Amino acid sequence: MSVILSFCYKATEFSGTLRSSDEGEVSWVQKDQIPNLDLAYDMLPLMEMMEAPDKSEFFYRRRTEDGWEKKTF
């Protein structure tokens, strides 16, 4: 069994210059426009977890026939 960990950070301020890369274009968008974007798999549930004051972990328990069993803590 392999395990992959991803750490997510939330910031309240930014200074500097946004820089795009070979991985894609970087830009600021209004929060209400995020669901309209072409996002990475499970980005919206992950963002919901990050906004929840009582949650801090987004866990993929196991693969199922139609995706993943997920849990937030």
N, C-alpha and C positions, 0 to 999 in steps of 0.2 A: 504494500500500500504506500503510495506516495502522497505527500502533503505539500501544498503550495500555500504560502502565506502572503497576503498583500496588506500593506499598511496604508490607511487613508488618513489624510490630514485636512483639517478645516482651518481656514484662515479668515480673519476679519478685515485685513488690510493687504494691499499690494503696492509695491513701488518698483519701478523699473520698466522694462520694455518687454512686451510679449514677443516671443520668437517662434515662428513656425519651424518645422523640421521635415525630414523625409517621411516621418510618420503621419503628417497631416498639418492642416492649417489651424492656427490657434487664434481665437477671437473671443471677445466678451459678448455675451448675449443676455437678454432679460430672462430672469428665472422662469417666467411663465411660458417662454418659448422653447425651453429645453425638451419637453416631450415631442416637439415637432422635428427635432434633429435626428440624424442618423447616428445613434449612440451604440456604444459597446453593449454586449449581452448583459442584461441585468443591471444596467447603470441606473435606471429609475428606482428600482427597489433599494439599491445600495444608497442612493442619495436620500431616499425616504428614511432609511436607518440613520444616516448621518444627521438628519434634521430632528430626529426624535430625541428628546432630552433624557429618556430612560433607556436608550439602546446604545450599544457601543461595538457590537460584533454582528457580522453577517456571515453565516456559516452554511456551507454546502455539506449536508450530511452524507448523502450517497446518491449515485446516479440511478435514475429510474428509467422506465421505458420511454417516457416522453420528456426527459430533461433531468432536473435535479430536485431532490428534496432539500428545502432550504429552511433555515431557522435564524431568527434574529434574537439577540440577547441584549 
